[in-house]
Each structure stands twice: as structure tokens, then as C-alpha cells.
């Protein structure tokens, strides 16, 4: 289990919290939902790169970091990102990409759609992406393979 040391920079109070933790856990170091100061957050193995400045985070930044951390712990995190990338490529292909297949990650429509289907099927029930249904993948397939451009 990974932990983070969090310091309330206004009071100097510190605590060690298991990642990810609920914001309410910070009450033991004097931090509530209405906290307006900065916290110094030092994860033992992870880092807060992209959130705050050199470990100093406002409460909203800490919430975003914890949500990101939680998402990265999902065993399907990479697959969600990849499926999103493939979908973005399809949107570009159908729009500004001018239907140029070299803009697709797979290099051609059949392989692109096959990869999307493979990834989507990998997710167990209850973990399927809400932002892309099976039917939408089939719509991409139809639209991208139409002869009439």
C-alpha cells in the first residue's frame, strides 16, 4: 500500500494517509472542505507532477490528483486511454483528416475498428466505457467504410 505525507502549511500539522484517501481524512490535520490554504503533499512512491507547484497543492488540485491516482490504479487504465485515442483518430479521419487512413493509429480502417472492438470486449460488464458504446463502434465502422465520401 502506498502512502502520502500531507502537511497543512498554515498550521504545520502533518499526517500520513493511504492513497487514495477521502478528503475528509484530512480533518485530523485541520483541513476541511472549506480549506483555502495550501497543502504540501509528498507521496512516498508516486509524484504530484502536473498538480500544484513542487508538491504545494490547493485543495481542488489535491482532489484532482487523488482522482487521477485512483484512475491510474484501474487495471484497464491504459486500455481506456488507448480506446479514447482510437476514437479520436476516427473522429479526425471522418472530419478534418479527409478520410486519409495514414492518420489512423492502425494505418487502415479495418485494423483500427478491429482494435477498438478488441479493447471494448476486454472490459468486464460494469467496466465498459460509458463514453463509447458497442453500437457507436459499429457506427464508426459503417461511416468509415462507406464508399460515398
Order of alpha helices (4+ residues) and beta strands (2+ residues): beta-beta-beta-beta-alpha-alpha-alpha-alpha
